Amino acid sequence: MTAVAPGSTSAARTQPRTGRLVGVDVARFFAVFGMFCIHFGVPFLNGLPEVWVAQFSSGRSTALFTLLAGVSLALLSGRTTAPTGDALRQVRLKITFRALLLLVLGIVLAKATEATGFLLTVIIPYYGLYFLLAVPFVRLRARGLLIAAAIAAAVGPQLSFVLRTWTAGDTPMSWLVTAVNAVDPGHLVAEAGVFDLLLLGFYPAASYLPLVLLGMAVGRMDLRSTKVRCWLAAVGLAVAIASWRVSEWLLEAVGGQPPQPTEGTVPVEHPHWLLATTSHSGTTFELLNSGGISVVVLALCLVLADRAGRFLRPLATAGSMALTLYALHAAAMAWLIVVGGYALSGVPEPLAQLSAMGPDLPDLPGMPAFPRDGHVPEGVVAFICTFMPELFLVFAVLFPLAWRRFFRRGPLEAAVSESVQWLADRVTKRA
């Protein structure tokens, strides 16, 4: 794969060069909307349509969210022109501060919403590490970033698997992990320490960094060019289909059993699952499949924003506040669980039964904080819990519109951006 087409400047542009890319914000909204569907249920749908939307969103919304993180890094660092000299140093400094702030914010949010247990893993601290690891790649152009993403996708999941096998037994690697975890504040506070975020967690950087690098490569392209958008959609679709078919063929060839749902990584007991495209498995084939689909979604959103920008403005406004909405949805889910209304929103039957176990609920690590007395809410609280998917979707659209009438950025977006600028100014003045 080359970057010849994206790197060229097309005469066919649908927007002027300057200004915010509305389609990127629309894509951000669809990314967080997919997470709403997974954690609350699909709004306004029932039966098979609800199942289809939930299944499509599983893993792919995370991939889109991660890809768009890379696009954001490219937009923050010169868009189509890679920074050099003093500009490069400033960009790297700001991205480093942004990464550290996201790490802190993510750990705080994970601790504040730990009542969700295994039902929700806060991705924000992982974002922080993604940004930190992406700093050395900021100087690259689209072609170099595509090569880096391809290498990371080919090597990362396999290297992760090997390293995790070394931590599975009584080995020096497992001793190192134990020793670091014993003093790592991120791990002690919210199980978001360096090894959790890099290798062992739900969205480990060893597996998901390729999507960030791919997003950076896409962001270095001329996303206002119709030619580039068509190229992205065509290649993304081809890669998604090819990876899915090759994965199926390889699994059949080795005689492996269909993989079960995974939690961020492939279990070391099942090496053949590295050939699968299972959601949240972090395999090379899953990255290619979900990454290709994410690129297609982004290209379609860019086109739709040009054709129907006025009608998509509410979604774009919501997408511009994706960090704030993500944090609010995590807090809302924690509340939903604590008040005992989780099963009312239409979750799968096994989870509904688990939430209703009351005093018989197993006392295991990662277990959600369902009421031990089996309490089920009534009245207004029951109504909110029952219609949480629909109510939160409406809130996610209306709240950003109201907020933007008075403020330029979302609350968390503004806090992070202003803090980054303040820190960068202080460091620059001292230098």
N, C-alpha and C positions, 0 to 999 in steps of 0.2 A: 504494500500500500504506500502511495506517495502523497505528498502534500502539494503537488503541482497545481491542481484545480483550486483548492482552497486558498493557496497562497497568491493566486493571480487576482488582479483587480478587474472585476467585471463592470462593463458599462451599464448593465441592466440592474439598476438599484431601485428599490421601492420606497426608500426613505433617504433623507439627507444623512450625512455621516455623523453629525453631532446629535446629542440627545440620548435619552435612555432607551434601551432596547426593550420595548414593551412585551415582546414575545417571550423574553427570558423570564420576566415576572409572571406571565401567564403560566409558563412551564413550572415555575416554583410553586404556584398555587396548586397545580395538579399533583405535584409531588407531595405536598402536605395533605392534600385531600385524600390521596391514596393511603396515607398513614391514619387519617381519621377513619377511613373505611375499615382498616384492619383492627383498630383499637376500640371503636365505638359500634361498628356495624355500618352497612351501606345505607345512606339516607334515601327515603322514598322508594325503596325497592324491596321486594320479597321473593322468596322462592328461588328458582334457578338464576334469574338475572342478578340477584344479590350474590349468589355463590360465584357466578362468573366474574363479577366486578371484584369481589374480594380475592379470588384466586389470581386474577391478573395483577392486582395491586401488590400482592404479597411479594416482597423482594424487589419488585420493579420500581415501586415508589421510592424505596431507599436508594436504589441505583440512580434514579433520576435526580434525587436530592443531592447525592454525592457528585454526580457529573456536573451539576449546576454549581457546586462549590468550586470546582475547577474552572468553570466558565467565569465565575465571579473573580477568581484570582487573576485570570487573564485580563478582565475588564479593569481591574484595579491597578494593573501593571503595564498599561500602555496599549491595551486592545491588540490591534494587528501589528504593532511595532514593539518588539522586545526592548526593555530598557537597558541602558548602558551607563557606565560612569557613575556620577553622583546620583542620577535618577535611579539606577539599579540599587545603590546602597540605601537610598531612602525607601524604596519599595520593599526591599528585604527587611528593613527595620520595622516598617509598619505591619507587614505580614507576620513577623515574629511576635510583635505585641498583640496583634489580633488573635494569633494562635494561643498565646498564653491566657488571654482574657477568656477565650472560648473554653479552654481547659478548666479554668476556675468556675466560670458560669455553669458549665456542664456538670461538674462535680457537685456544685451546690444544688442544681436542679435534680440530679440523680438522687441525692440524699433526701431532698424535700419530697420526692415522689416515690420513695422506696416502698410505700404501701402497695404499689402496682406489682411488685415481685417479678416473676418471670414473664408477666403479660406485657411489659414494656421495658425496653432497654433504651435509655436516653442516649441519643447519638451525638449530642453536642460535644462532649469531651473527646470523642473519636475525631470529630471535625477539627478540634484544636490540634491534635497530633498530625492529621492529614496536612493541615496548613503548614505546620512546622517542617514536616518532611518535604513539602513541596518548595520550600524556599530556595534550595540550590537549583531548581529547574526553571526559575522565573526568567532567567536570561535567555532561554531557548526560544526558537521560533516554532511555528506549527510543525514543520517536518521533524525537528529534533524531539519535540514533545510526543509526537505520534510514535516515534521509534522507542522512546523511553517507556511509553504506556504499553507498547507491545511486549517489550522485554519484561517489564514488571508483571504483566498478566501471564506470561509464559513461565516465569520463574517463581514469583511470589507465593502462589498457593502451594506449589510443590515444596518450596523451602519451608513454608509454614508447617506443612505436614511433617517434614523430617524433624524440625526443631521440637514440635509438640510430642513426637514419639520419644524424644530424649527427655522430656519432662514427665513422661508417664510413669516412670519407675524410680528406683532409688539410684539416681545418677547425679553427676556434678551439675548438670543443667537444672535438674529439679531442686538441688540444694541452692543454686543461685537464685532461682525464682522465689523459693521460700524465704531466703535471706533478704532479698530486695522487697518483697511484699511486707515483711515484718516492719520495715521502716518507711515504706512508701506512703505518704499521706493520702494520695488519691485512692489507693487500694484500701487503706484502713477506714477511710470515710465512706466511700461509695463503690468499692470494688472497681475503681477506674484508675488503677495505677499504670505504670509504664508497660508492664508485661500484659496486663489486661487489654490495654488499648492497642498494643503493637501486635500481639500474638494470640491471646487466649480468650478475648471477649467476643461479643456478638457481631461487632463490625470491625475486626482487626485490620490495622493499617497494612499489615503484610499481604492481605488479600484485596483490600478496597482502594489502596493508593492508585492502582492503574486507572480506575474510573476518574479520579481527580486529575491525573495527568492527561487523560483523554479529554476531559472537560477543558483543561487549559489549552490543549491543542485546538479544540473547536473554537474557544474564545479568541485565539490568535487569528482566526480566519475572518474574512469579511462577511459577517453574518447579515449584512444588509443586501448582499448580492443574491439575486434569484438563482443564479447559476450555482453558487456555493450551497444554497439551501437544498436544491434538487440533488446535488452531489452527495450531501450529507444524508438525505433521506434514502437515496438509492443504496449507498454503501452500508448504511446502518441496517437497513432491512435485509440486505444480502448476508451480512455478517451474522445477524440474529438467526436467520433461517438456517444458514450453513452450520453454525455451531450447534444448533439443536439437532439437526439431522446427523451430523458426525458423532455427536454425543450418544445418540440412540444406537448408532451402528457399532460404536466401540463397546458400549455396555453389552450388547448382544454378542459381540465377538468374544469377550472375556467370560461370558456366561454369568455375569454378576446379577444379583437380585436388584430390583428397583429400589433406589435409595429412599429412606424414610426422611421426614422433616428434620432439619438440622438447626443448630443454634449458632450460626456464624462461621463454623469451621466443620471440616469433615472429621468424624471420629477416627482415631488412629486404628481402630479395629477393622475399619472398612476402607482400605486403600482404593478399591475400585470405584468408590463414590467420587473420587477425584475426576472421573470421566463424565459426571452427571451435570445437569443444569438446574438442579434443585434450588429453590429459593433459599437465600441466606446461607448457602453452603460455602460461598467464597471460592469456588473452583474456577479454573481458567475458563471452562465452558459456560459457567453461569455469568462470569464477567463479560464474556463476548456476547452472550445472548441478551442479557439485561442492558448492557452498555449499548448494543446496537439498537434495541428498542427505545432506549432513552434518547439517543441521537435522533431517531425518527420523530419522537414526540416533540423534541425541541424544534426541529425543522418545521413541523406542522404548526406549532404554536407561533413561530415567527411569521409564517405565512398568514395564519388566521388573524394575528394582531394587525397586520397591514390591511387585510380585507374587511375586518369587522372590529377595528380597534375601539370604536365608541361603545359597542355592545359588550366588549370584553374588559372595559375599564374597571368594573368592580372586581373582577378576578385578578387583574394586573395589580390593582391597589393592594388586595389581600396578599398576593405573591410577594410584593415589595416588603411585607412585614412577616415573612415566613418564619423567622427566628422567634418573634413574639408569639405568633399563633402556635408554633410547635410547643413552646414552653407552656402556654395556656392549656393546650390540649392534654399535655402530660399531667398538669395540675388537676384538670377536670376529671381525668381518668382515675387519679388517686382518690379524689373525692367520691367518685362513683363507687369505687370498691369499698371504701371505709364506711359509707352510709348503708351498704348492703343492697344497692340497686344495680349492681353489675349485670345480673341475669335478666333484668327487666328490659334492657336495650336490645335483646334479640341475639345473644351470643350463641355459639355452638353448644349443643346439649351437654357434652362432657364438662365444659367449663361452667355451665349453669348448675350442674349437679355438684361440682366442686365448691362453688360459691355458697351452696345451700347446706353444706355439711355441718356448719355450726361447731359445736364442741368436738366433733369427730374429725375436724380438719387436721391433716397431718402437720406436725410441727417440723417442717423441713426448710433448709435454706432456700431462699427465693420464692417461698410461698406467699401469694398475695394476702394482704391483711383483711380478709373477709371477716365479718362480725362473728365472733365465737359463739354468740347466743343465737345465731341464725336469724337475726333481725332483718325484716324486709320493710322498707320505707312505705309510708302512706301519704295520701293527699298530694300537695304540690310537689314535694320531693319525689314521690313516686312518678308523677307526671313528667318531671324533668328527666328522671332516669330512663323512663320508658321511651321518650322521644329525644334522647340525647343526640343520636346521629343527625336528626333533622335540625334540632335547636342549635347545635354547635356549628353546623354548616351555615345556617342563617347568620349566626353571630360572627363567624369567620369572614363573612362578606360585608356585613353592615358595620361592625366595629372599626375596621380599617378605613372605611369611607368617612365615618364620623371623625375619627382621629386625624385623618389627613386634612380636614377642614381647618385645623388649628396648628398642626405640626407637620414638618417636612418628612420626618422619618418615624418609624415605629418606635416604641419606648426602648426595647432592647437593642434595636438597630442603632438608635441614636446614642445610647449609653456606650455601646462598644465603639462606634466610630469616633465619638468625641473623646473617649478615653485614649484611643489609639493616637489621635492627633495630638492630644496633650502630652502623652508620653514621648512621642517622636520629637515634638518641639523641645522638650526639656533635654533630651539626649543630644539633639543637634546643637543647642546653645552651649552645652558643656563641652562639646567637641570643638 
